[in-house]
């Protein structure tokens, strides 16, 4: 067992005195049901592992830690199984391909009275060990256990937007978890917990710094620090990526240019990549935000995104790593449509990217809005590997004060059909590589971790980290199954309590959308800090950072017409998708105002006018937050007191902020509709000016 693991166990022994959330879903408390514990006893007498490989030793120690906690008994570890009734860890590197298991996949089965965890790799065995622990934590029988599992996506990554000064861009759980001033000489024991948590859900990559990157992360000073982190993560199957600043050859290398076609610039990146591999031999690669929101890039020199990405891919060619190039780009055009920008810039480049390049695309075309149509790039780039970028941190989804379970939102995107190669061409099949037989595949999530003791701020925000990892491993899992697993591993195994909490979680995303962005509205949050509502925002540093750019409210109606009158963005999709979303009479209400400017008095499929339906949804969202509070209050006796009080307080904040959103939006849009709040709803008890003054507070310095 490594020194870091010993330090972690010491930390765990103190953290376990109270359920402060620091253990995440790796909660190995004693199973209360004695009969259930007895049912596991015949299969958990020992753990057999023949190899001294560091990852196998970690798998063995994790099983030992988990089983001793869950079952309340000591578990012996042996080199070879001489009897039945134990768990055998087996690496079979020569397993036949007919087994249909990837190198990271695993099998768990019973044989001669033992449970076998087998894989072609040590990392696969570690994943299998966590799967076995998950089965016990969630109360499954081990009697006839038979599991075969391989990840559907090859690179399953957390993107950290952490800065060198300890801040986290769009971070709502304290400061950065990376202690750059302490590294490499002191390695925080929390890095081990981070590695364990990620390995338990199959995450195998992490980009360690903000995409708005500082060149300092490429210096020898910082590479030594990153090496120390990589050394901790490596035995858990996690590779480290670095976000790079495209101007680094100038700012760091002293060159006169960073032109990707300049021979000296190419040599600089080749040399820098070799240097990085001297510190981190299994370096995952580069993540790049270029020519976006002020960041430098190849367009500064008249070059294309492909020119920039391919230069870095050339530097990576002697090694196993890759280049991830973000497609989040948009020009400041008051007469344009940001919806189309990524597609417009990248579509002409389809087929020109190096095979080592993955273009990372946000799930929607605007910017992680609470509900967006899937990005039109998915399904439209048959010659380019596209990766998915979800946002786990809740920048536009209540940050750290709103209970918003995101698995349904992730699934909504993944399960949507692009029709790119006929029916069944889902977004998930695009990003897992199966639709176009891609060599690489990627699902990335912008991390929600921080220095808070429970890692994620809101206790329920942990479920979004968990859900992301589970869906990156297997996007066919249901939101219900993932919620059930997380609840049983984290909060309770009591079925009635679990069902109530699951119901809260599954309703939470629709509730949030209802009181913030109903019917396909978008981008009306507070300027810069993105906290609270500001639908009246009309002036900013650029037009597409305002609210009025998106909602287009006027005396006639509401919504952004993308069917051809204001923008032809709908034409970026397949004919089948255009048919589904292009007719306002048939367009699902959740996407209605994304594609249509609808008159206030227009009667919708609900039987209500647009204005009345908008009001009903805003008001119902607030009511539903009250119902969440009532449900949670009913569980007081069945949930850990510390967690209960934490969530209770945040639900009170959520109710206050839901009212804030409701009042701001119905009062503001009411000035355009000139229509009264429909009965029996009671008009807001404050004026629009009063709400605007409240918003101004959050802009004070």
C-alpha positions in Angstrom: 0.0 0.0 0.0 1.4 3.4 -0.9 2.3 6.1 1.5 -0.5 8.3 0.1 -3.0 5.6 0.8 -1.8 5.3 4.4 -2.3 9.1 4.8 -5.7 8.8 3.3 -6.8 6.1 5.8 -5.6 8.4 8.6 -7.8 11.2 7.2 -10.7 8.8 6.8 -10.6 7.6 10.4 -11.3 11.2 11.6 -13.8 12.1 8.8 -15.9 9.0 9.6 -16.8 10.4 13.1 -19.5 12.4 11.4 -21.1 12.3 8.0 -19.8 15.5 6.6 -20.0 14.2 3.1 -16.2 13.9 2.6 -16.4 10.2 1.8 -18.7 11.0 -1.2 -20.4 7.7 -2.3 -17.6 5.6 -0.9 -19.6 5.3 2.3 -18.6 2.0 3.8 -20.6 2.2 7.0 -21.8 -1.0 8.6 -24.9 -2.6 6.9 -27.6 -2.4 9.5 -29.5 -5.5 8.4 -27.7 -8.5 10.0 -29.3 -11.0 7.6 -28.0 -9.0 4.7 -24.5 -9.0 6.2 -24.7 -12.8 6.7 -25.7 -13.3 3.0 -22.4 -11.8 2.0 -20.3 -13.8 4.5 -19.9 -16.9 2.3 -18.2 -14.9 -0.5 -16.0 -12.5 1.5 -13.7 -14.7 3.7 -10.5 -13.5 2.0 -9.1 -11.5 -0.9 -6.6 -13.3 -3.2 -4.2 -11.3 -5.3 -1.1 -12.9 -6.6 0.6 -9.8 -8.1 2.4 -7.0 -6.4 1.3 -4.5 -9.1 0.5 -1.2 -7.4 -3.0 -1.0 -9.0 -3.9 -4.5 -7.9 -2.7 -3.7 -4.3 -5.0 -0.7 -4.3 -7.9 -2.8 -5.6 -7.2 -5.3 -2.8 -6.9 -2.6 -0.1 -10.1 -0.9 -1.4 -12.0 -4.2 -1.1 -10.6 -4.8 2.3 -11.5 -1.3 3.5 -15.0 -1.5 2.1 -15.8 -5.0 3.2 -14.5 -4.5 6.7 -16.6 -1.4 7.0 -19.8 -2.8 5.4 -19.7 -6.2 7.1 -18.0 -5.4 10.4 -15.4 -8.1 10.2 -11.7 -8.4 9.2 -10.9 -9.7 5.8 -7.6 -11.5 5.2 -5.6 -11.0 2.0 -3.6 -13.9 0.5 -1.4 -14.6 -2.5 -3.3 -17.7 -3.6 -6.7 -19.0 -2.9 -6.5 -22.4 -1.3 -10.1 -22.7 -0.3 -13.5 -21.4 -1.4 -15.5 -18.4 -0.2 -13.2 -15.5 -1.2 -12.7 -12.9 -3.9 -10.0 -13.6 -6.5 -8.4 -10.7 -8.4 -7.3 -11.9 -11.8 -5.5 -10.2 -14.7 -5.7 -12.2 -17.9 -3.9 -10.1 -20.5 -4.3 -12.9 -23.1 -8.1 -13.2 -22.8 -9.6 -14.0 -26.2 -11.1 -11.1 -28.1 -14.3 -13.1 -28.3 -14.8 -12.3 -24.6 -16.0 -8.9 -25.9 -14.3 -7.0 -23.2 -12.0 -4.0 -23.7 -8.7 -3.6 -21.8 -10.5 -1.5 -19.2 -13.5 -3.8 -19.0 -14.1 -6.5 -16.5 -16.0 -9.7 -15.6 -17.3 -10.6 -12.2 -18.6 -14.1 -11.7 -18.7 -17.0 -9.3 -16.6 -20.1 -9.8 -16.0 -23.0 -7.3 -17.5 -20.9 -4.5 -15.3 -17.9 -5.2 -16.0 -14.5 -6.7 -13.7 -13.8 -9.6 -12.9 -10.3 -10.8 -11.1 -10.6 -14.1 -9.8 -8.2 -16.6 -7.2 -7.8 -19.3 -5.6 -5.0 -17.3 -4.9 -4.1 -13.7 -7.1 -1.0 -14.0 -10.0 -3.1 -15.2 -9.7 -5.2 -12.1 -9.8 -2.1 -10.0 -13.0 -1.0 -11.8 -14.4 -4.5 -11.1 -13.5 -4.2 -7.4 -15.5 -1.0 -7.2 -18.4 -2.6 -9.0 -18.4 -5.4 -6.5 -18.5 -2.9 -3.6 -21.3 -1.0 -5.3 -23.3 -4.2 -5.5 -22.9 -4.7 -1.8 -23.5 -1.1 -0.9 -26.8 -1.2 -2.9 -27.9 -4.5 -1.4 -27.6 -6.8 -4.4 -27.2 -10.6 -4.0 -23.8 -12.1 -4.7 -25.2 -15.7 -5.0 -25.3 -15.8 -8.8 -23.3 -12.7 -9.6 -22.5 -12.4 -13.3 -21.4 -9.0 -14.6 -19.6 -8.2 -17.9 -18.9 -4.5 -18.4 -16.7 -2.4 -20.7 -16.7 1.4 -21.1 -18.6 2.8 -24.1 -16.5 5.9 -24.2 -12.7 5.6 -24.2 -11.7 8.9 -22.6 -13.8 9.8 -19.6 -12.5 13.1 -18.4 -13.0 15.8 -15.8 -12.2 19.3 -17.0 -11.0 21.4 -14.0 -11.4 25.1 -14.5 -8.9 25.7 -11.6 -6.5 28.6 -11.7 -2.9 28.8 -10.4 -4.0 31.4 -7.7 -6.3 28.9 -6.1 -9.6 30.2 -7.5 -12.0 28.1 -9.6 -13.8 29.7 -12.5 -17.5 28.8 -12.1 -16.6 26.9 -8.9 -19.1 26.9 -6.1 -17.5 24.6 -3.6 -14.7 26.6 -2.1 -11.2 27.2 -3.6 -9.2 24.8 -5.8 -8.4 21.4 -4.6 -5.0 21.6 -6.1 -2.5 23.1 -3.7 0.0 24.5 -6.1 2.0 26.4 -3.5 2.5 23.1 -1.5 3.3 20.8 -4.5 5.4 18.9 -5.1 6.8 18.6 -1.6 3.5 18.1 0.1 0.9 16.0 -1.6 -2.6 16.5 0.0 -4.2 13.2 1.1 -7.4 14.4 -0.6 -5.8 13.6 -3.9 -6.1 10.0 -3.1 -9.8 10.3 -2.2 -10.2 12.2 -5.5 -8.5 9.3 -7.4 -10.6 6.7 -5.6 -13.9 8.5 -6.3 -13.0 8.9 -10.0 -11.9 5.3 -10.4 -15.0 4.0 -8.7 -17.1 5.5 -11.6 -14.6 4.8 -14.3 -13.2 8.3 -14.9 -9.8 7.8 -16.5 -8.6 11.4 -17.3 -8.4 14.8 -15.8 -7.4 18.2 -17.3 -5.8 19.8 -14.3 -6.1 23.6 -15.0 -8.5 26.1 -16.5 -9.1 26.3 -20.2 -8.5 30.0 -19.9 -5.0 28.8 -19.4 -1.8 30.3 -17.9 1.5 29.5 -19.6 3.0 28.9 -16.2 1.6 25.3 -16.3 4.1 24.5 -19.0 7.2 25.7 -17.0 9.5 23.2 -15.3 8.4 24.7 -12.0 4.8 23.6 -12.6 5.5 20.4 -14.5 7.3 19.2 -11.4 4.1 20.0 -9.4 1.8 18.3 -12.0 4.1 15.3 -12.0 3.4 14.8 -8.2 -0.3 14.8 -8.9 0.0 12.5 -11.9 2.0 10.0 -9.7 -0.9 9.8 -7.3 -3.5 9.4 -10.0 -1.7 7.0 -12.2 -2.3 3.8 -10.2 -6.0 4.5 -10.3 -5.9 4.5 -14.1 -6.2 8.3 -14.5 -4.1 10.3 -17.0 -3.4 13.9 -16.6 -4.0 16.5 -19.4 -2.9 20.1 -19.4 -4.9 23.1 -20.7 -2.5 25.3 -22.7 -2.4 28.9 -23.8 -1.8 29.1 -27.5 0.4 32.1 -27.1 2.9 30.1 -25.0 5.7 30.1 -27.6 5.8 33.9 -27.3 5.0 34.4 -23.6 7.1 31.5 -22.4 9.5 30.7 -25.2 10.4 34.2 -26.2 9.5 33.7 -29.9 8.2 36.6 -32.0 5.1 34.7 -33.0 2.9 31.7 -32.1 1.9 31.1 -35.8 1.2 27.4 -36.0 2.8 27.2 -39.5 6.0 28.8 -38.3 8.8 26.2 -38.2 10.3 27.7 -34.9 6.8 27.6 -33.3 6.3 24.0 -34.3 9.8 23.1 -33.0 9.0 24.8 -29.7 5.9 22.7 -29.2 7.7 19.5 -30.2 10.4 20.2 -27.6 7.9 21.2 -24.9 5.9 18.0 -25.5 9.1 15.9 -25.1 9.9 17.8 -21.9 6.5 17.1 -20.5 6.9 13.4 -21.1 10.1 13.4 -19.1 8.0 14.4 -16.1 4.9 12.5 -17.0 5.6 9.5 -19.3 1.9 8.7 -19.7 0.9 12.3 -20.3 -2.7 12.3 -21.7 -2.3 15.4 -23.9 -3.4 19.0 -24.4 -6.8 20.7 -24.0 -7.1 23.9 -25.9 -9.5 26.9 -25.8 -8.5 29.1 -28.8 -9.9 32.2 -30.4 -12.8 32.1 -27.9 -13.8 34.9 -25.5 -10.5 36.7 -25.9 -8.2 33.6 -25.7 -5.4 33.6 -28.3 -5.4 31.1 -31.2 -4.4 30.3 -34.8 -6.9 32.8 -36.2 -4.7 35.6 -34.8 -2.3 34.6 -37.6 -4.9 34.0 -40.4 -4.8 30.2 -39.7 -7.6 27.8 -39.0 -8.5 25.8 -36.0 -7.3 22.7 -37.8 -3.9 24.4 -38.4 -3.5 25.0 -34.7 -4.8 21.6 -33.6 -2.7 19.7 -36.1 0.5 21.5 -35.0 0.0 20.2 -31.5 -1.0 16.7 -32.8 2.3 16.6 -34.7 4.1 17.3 -31.4 2.2 14.5 -29.8 2.7 12.0 -32.6 5.7 10.1 -31.0 3.6 9.6 -27.9 0.2 8.1 -26.9 -1.5 11.3 -26.0 -4.0 13.3 -28.0 -5.1 16.9 -28.6 -8.6 18.1 -27.5 -9.7 21.3 -29.3 -12.8 23.0 -27.9 -15.4 24.1 -30.4 -16.9 26.8 -28.1 -16.2 29.7 -30.5 -18.4 32.6 -31.5 -18.0 36.1 -33.0 -19.6 39.3 -31.5 -22.2 39.9 -34.2 -25.3 41.8 -33.1 -27.1 40.7 -36.2 -25.9 37.1 -36.1 -26.9 34.0 -34.2 -24.5 32.6 -31.7 -26.4 29.3 -32.1 -24.6 28.8 -35.5 -21.1 30.0 -34.7 -19.4 26.7 -33.8 -20.9 24.9 -36.7 -20.0 27.7 -39.2 -16.4 27.8 -38.1 -15.8 24.1 -37.9 -17.9 22.6 -40.7 -15.6 23.6 -43.6 -12.7 21.9 -41.6 -14.4 18.5 -41.4 -11.9 15.9 -42.6 -8.8 18.2 -42.1 -8.0 17.4 -38.5 -5.2 15.1 -37.6 -6.4 11.6 -36.3 -5.0 12.5 -32.9 -7.4 15.5 -32.6 -10.8 15.4 -30.9 -13.0 18.4 -31.3 -14.8 18.9 -28.0 -18.4 20.2 -28.4 -20.7 21.5 -25.7 -24.0 19.6 -25.4 -25.9 22.6 -26.7 -25.1 25.4 -29.1 -25.2 28.3 -26.7 -23.5 27.7 -23.4 -24.6 25.0 -20.9 -28.1 26.4 -20.6 -30.5 24.4 -18.3 -32.2 23.0 -21.3 -30.8 23.3 -24.9 -31.4 21.5 -28.1 -28.4 19.2 -28.9 -25.6 20.9 -30.7 -26.0 20.8 -34.5 -22.4 19.7 -34.9 -23.3 16.2 -33.6 -24.1 14.0 -36.5 -22.8 16.6 -39.1 -19.1 15.8 -38.9 -18.5 12.3 -40.3 -14.8 12.8 -40.9 -13.9 14.5 -37.5 -13.9 12.9 -34.1 -16.3 14.9 -31.8 -16.2 14.6 -28.0 -19.0 15.7 -25.6 -18.5 18.5 -23.1 -21.0 18.6 -20.3 -20.9 21.0 -17.4 -21.1 19.3 -14.0 -20.6 22.5 -12.1 -23.9 24.3 -12.0 -23.0 27.6 -13.5 -26.5 28.2 -14.9 -28.3 25.5 -12.8 -28.4 27.0 -9.3 -24.7 27.0 -8.6 -24.5 25.5 -5.0 -27.8 26.5 -3.6 -30.3 24.7 -5.8 -31.0 20.9 -5.8 -30.7 20.1 -9.4 -29.9 16.5 -10.4 -28.4 16.6 -13.9 -28.6 12.9 -15.1 -31.9 13.6 -16.9 -30.4 16.6 -18.6 -27.4 14.6 -19.7 -29.6 11.8 -20.9 -31.9 14.1 -22.8 -29.0 15.1 -25.0 -27.4 11.7 -25.3 -30.6 10.0 -26.2 -31.7 12.5 -28.9 -31.7 11.2 -32.4 -29.6 13.2 -34.9 -30.9 11.1 -37.9 -27.4 11.6 -39.3 -27.4 8.0 -40.7 -31.1 7.3 -40.4 -33.2 6.7 -37.3 -31.3 5.6 -34.2 -28.3 7.9 -34.9 -28.3 9.3 -31.4 -25.9 11.8 -30.0 -24.5 9.1 -27.8 -23.6 7.0 -30.8 -21.8 10.0 -32.2 -19.7 10.6 -29.2 -18.9 7.0 -28.3 -17.5 6.6 -31.8 -19.8 3.9 -33.0 -21.7 5.9 -35.6 -18.7 6.8 -37.7 -16.3 4.1 -36.4 -14.0 6.7 -34.7 -10.6 5.6 -33.2 -11.0 7.8 -30.2 -14.1 8.8 -28.1 -14.5 11.4 -25.4 -17.0 12.5 -22.8 -15.7 15.4 -20.7 -17.4 17.1 -17.7 -16.5 20.5 -16.2 -15.8 19.5 -12.6 -17.7 20.7 -9.6 -15.1 19.9 -7.0 -13.5 22.3 -4.6 -11.9 22.6 -1.1 -15.3 22.3 0.7 -15.2 19.3 3.1 -17.9 17.6 1.1 -16.2 18.4 -2.2 -19.2 19.8 -4.1 -20.9 22.4 -1.8 -24.5 21.2 -2.0 -24.6 17.6 -0.8 -26.8 16.6 -3.8 -24.2 18.1 -6.2 -22.1 15.0 -5.5 -24.7 13.0 -7.4 -23.9 15.0 -10.6 -20.2 14.0 -10.4 -21.3 10.5 -9.8 -23.9 10.5 -12.7 -21.4 12.0 -15.1 -19.0 9.2 -14.5 -21.6 6.4 -14.7 -23.0 7.8 -18.0 -19.5 8.2 -19.5 -18.9 4.5 -18.7 -22.4 3.4 -19.9 -24.7 6.0 -21.5 -27.5 3.5 -21.6 -28.0 3.6 -17.8 -31.2 5.3 -16.7 -31.4 8.4 -14.5 -33.5 6.4 -12.1 -30.8 3.6 -11.7 -28.0 6.1 -11.2 -30.1 8.1 -8.6 -30.9 4.9 -6.7 -27.3 3.8 -6.6 -26.1 7.2 -5.3 -28.8 7.4 -2.7 -28.1 3.9 -1.4 -24.4 4.4 -1.4 -24.5 7.9 0.2 -27.7 8.5 2.2 -29.8 5.5 3.0 -30.7 2.0 2.1 -34.2 2.2 3.6 -36.5 1.7 0.6 -39.3 4.2 1.4 -36.7 7.0 2.2 -34.8 6.1 -1.0 -37.9 6.4 -3.1 -38.8 9.8 -1.7 -35.3 11.2 -2.3 -35.2 9.7 -5.8 -38.5 11.4 -6.6 -37.0 14.7 -5.4 -33.9 14.2 -7.6 -35.8 13.2 -10.7 -38.2 16.1 -10.5 -35.5 18.7 -9.6 -34.3 19.5 -13.1 -37.8 20.1 -14.6 -38.6 22.2 -11.5 -35.5 24.4 -11.9 -36.2 24.9 -15.6 -39.8 25.8 -14.8 -38.9 28.8 -12.5 -35.9 30.0 -14.6 -36.1 29.1 -18.3 -39.5 27.7 -19.2 -40.7 27.0 -22.8 -37.2 27.3 -24.3 -36.1 30.7 -23.0 -32.4 31.0 -22.3 -29.5 33.1 -21.2 -31.2 35.6 -18.8 -28.9 35.2 -15.8 -27.1 38.0 -13.9 -24.3 39.5 -15.9 -20.8 38.2 -15.3 -21.5 36.3 -12.1 -24.4 34.4 -13.7 -26.2 34.5 -10.4 -29.9 35.2 -10.3 -32.1 36.7 -13.1 -31.5 39.7 -15.3 -33.8 39.4 -18.3 -33.7 43.1 -19.0 -29.9 43.1 -19.6 -29.4 45.0 -22.9 -25.9 46.3 -22.7 -22.7 44.4 -22.2 -19.2 44.1 -23.5 -20.6 42.2 -26.5 -24.2 41.8 -27.7 -24.4 38.0 -27.2 -23.6 38.5 -23.5 -26.9 40.2 -23.0 -30.3 38.7 -22.3 -32.4 40.6 -24.9 -30.2 39.1 -27.7 -31.7 35.7 -26.8 -35.3 36.2 -25.7 -36.3 38.8 -28.3 -39.3 40.0 -26.3 -41.4 42.6 -28.0 -45.1 43.8 -28.1 -45.9 40.9 -30.4 -44.4 37.9 -28.5 -41.4 36.1 -27.2 -38.6 33.8 -28.6 -35.8 33.6 -31.2 -37.0 32.7 -34.7 -34.5 30.2 -36.1 -36.7 28.9 -38.9 -35.4 31.4 -41.4 -36.9 34.8 -40.6 -34.3 36.0 -38.0 -31.9 33.0 -38.3 -31.8 29.9 -40.4 -30.1 27.8 -37.6 -32.7 25.1 -37.8 -31.4 24.2 -41.2 -28.2 23.0 -39.6 -30.1 19.9 -38.4 -31.3 16.9 -40.4 -34.6 17.1 -42.3 -36.2 14.8 -39.6 -35.2 17.1 -36.8 -36.2 20.2 -38.8 -39.7 18.7 -39.2 -40.0 18.0 -35.5 -38.9 21.4 -34.3 -39.7 23.6 -37.3 -43.5 23.8 -36.9 -44.6 25.8 -33.9 -47.8 23.8 -33.7 -45.9 20.6 -33.3 -42.6 21.7 -31.7 -42.3 20.3 -28.1 -43.0 23.1 -25.7 -39.6 22.7 -24.0 -37.9 23.8 -27.2 -40.6 26.2 -28.5 -39.0 29.6 -27.9 -35.6 28.3 -29.0 -36.9 28.2 -32.6 -40.0 30.3 -32.8 -41.1 33.9 -31.9 -44.5 33.2 -30.5 -47.3 35.8 -30.0 -48.3 36.4 -26.4 -51.9 35.4 -27.1 -51.1 32.3 -29.1 -52.9 29.3 -27.8 -50.6 26.4 -27.0 -51.2 22.7 -26.8 -51.9 23.1 -23.1 -55.0 25.1 -23.9 -53.4 28.3 -22.5 -52.0 31.3 -24.2 -48.2 31.7 -24.4 -48.4 34.4 -21.7 -50.6 32.4 -19.4 -48.5 29.2 -19.8 -45.3 31.2 -19.1 -46.8 32.5 -15.9 -48.2 29.1 -14.8 -44.8 27.5 -15.2 -42.9 30.2 -13.3 -45.4 30.0 -10.5 -45.6 26.2 -10.5 -41.8 26.0 -10.2 -41.9 28.0 -6.9 -44.7 25.7 -5.6 -42.7 22.7 -6.5 -39.7 23.9 -4.5 -42.0 24.2 -1.5 -43.0 20.6 -2.1 -39.3 19.6 -2.2 -38.9 21.2 1.2 -41.9 19.4 2.6 -40.6 16.0 1.4 -37.2 16.7 2.8 -38.6 17.7 6.2 -40.5 14.4 6.3 -37.2 12.6 6.1 -35.6 14.2 9.1 -35.6 11.1 11.2 -34.1 9.0 8.4 -31.2 11.0 7.2 -27.9 11.9 8.9 -28.5 15.1 10.9 -25.6 17.0 9.5 -26.6 16.3 5.9 -30.3 17.0 6.7 -29.6 20.5 8.1 -27.3 21.3 5.2 -29.9 20.4 2.6 -32.7 22.0 4.6 -30.9 25.4 4.6 -30.1 25.3 0.9 -33.7 24.4 0.1 -34.8 27.6 1.9 -32.4 29.6 -0.2 -33.7 27.8 -3.3 -37.2 28.9 -2.5 -36.2 32.5 -2.1 -34.2 32.5 -5.3 -37.0 30.7 -7.2 -39.3 33.6 -6.1 -36.7 36.0 -7.3 -36.6 34.4 -10.7 -40.4 34.2 -11.0 -41.0 37.8 -10.0 -38.2 39.2 -12.2 -39.3 37.4 -15.3 -43.1 37.8 -15.1 -42.8 41.4 -14.2 -40.4 42.1 -17.0 -42.1 40.2 -19.7 -45.5 41.6 -18.5 -44.3 45.0 -19.7 -44.3 43.6 -23.2 -47.3 41.3 -23.1 -49.5 44.0 -21.4 -51.5 41.0 -20.1 -52.5 40.4 -16.4 -51.2 37.5 -14.3 -53.8 34.8 -14.9 -56.1 33.8 -12.1 -56.0 32.3 -9.6 -52.3 33.2 -9.5 -51.5 36.2 -7.2 -49.4 38.9 -8.8 -45.9 39.5 -7.3 -45.9 41.6 -4.1 -43.0 43.7 -5.3 -42.4 45.9 -8.3 -40.0 45.4 -11.2 -37.9 48.3 -10.0 -37.6 46.7 -6.6 -36.4 43.5 -8.2 -33.9 45.4 -10.3 -32.5 47.1 -7.2 -32.0 43.6 -5.7 -30.0 42.5 -8.8 -27.9 45.7 -8.6 -26.6 44.6 -5.2 -24.8 41.7 -6.8 -23.0 44.1 -9.1 -21.7 46.3 -6.3 -17.9 46.3 -5.5 
